[in-house]
Amino acid sequence: MTQAIINLGEYEDRILTIVKGKYGFKNKSEAINFVIDKFEEEFLEPKLKPEFVRKMVVMEKTGKFKSYKSISDLRKDIENA
């Protein structure tokens, strides 16, 4: 486990205290870990929305995808679009 000394402003400290109390964490370290996990979920690796997955499945079944034998064929198709 890595330890870090961080400097928080008064506002940031209040936010952590609120998160700690709201979710019943024992200390601010758990609150910081929770905030980091939430940040990861929301911004770093968003999951695919179910609607998008359904669209992709329908497109795959209806044959709206096109296969290319080479990169040059793909480039020709893009340039002539």
N, C-alpha and C positions, 0 to 999 in steps of 0.2 A: 504494500500500500504506500502510495506516495503522500508525503506531507508537504503542505505549502503554507507560507505565511502570506496572507493577502490583506490589502488595505481597502476597506469599504468606507464609502461615505455614509453619512447619517441616514440618508434616504434608502440606500441599498441595504443597510443593516436592518432598518424597519421592515423592508420587504421580506428579508429572510426570516425575521421574527414572526411575521404574519404567516408565511408559508410553513414554518416550523409548528406554529400553533394550530393552523387550520388542518394540517395532515397528521398531527400528533407525533412529530419526530422528536427524538430524545435530545438532539443537539443541532446546531446550525450546519454541521458537516453533512448530516443526512439531508437537510433542506437544500444545500448546494448541490448535492448529488442528484436530488429529485429535479431541480431546475435544469441541470445539465441534461438529464435524460429527456425532459420535455422538449428542450431546445433541439436535441438530436431528432426526435420524432417529427417535429414540425418543420424543421428547416434543412437538415442535412440529408436525410434519406426518406423523403416522403414516400409513402406506400401508394401503389396504384389504386385509383378510385375504382370501385366495383363497376361503375358505368363504363369506364374506359376498357376494363378487362372484357366486359360483355361485348363492346363494339369490336374489339380485336378478335374475339372468338367468332362473331358473326362474319367479319371480313374474311377470316381464314376459311370458314365453311363455304362462303359464297364465291370464293376464288377471286377476290379483288386484289390479291397480291400477285406480283409478277416476278418470275425468276429470270435471272440473267446468267449467261454462261461465262461472261468475263466483265471486268471493270470497264473496258472500252465500250461494250454494249450498253452498260448503264450510263456512261457519260454521253453517248450518242442520244439516248432516250431523254436525258435531262436537258441537253442542249437544244433538242427539237421540241421541247414541251411548250 
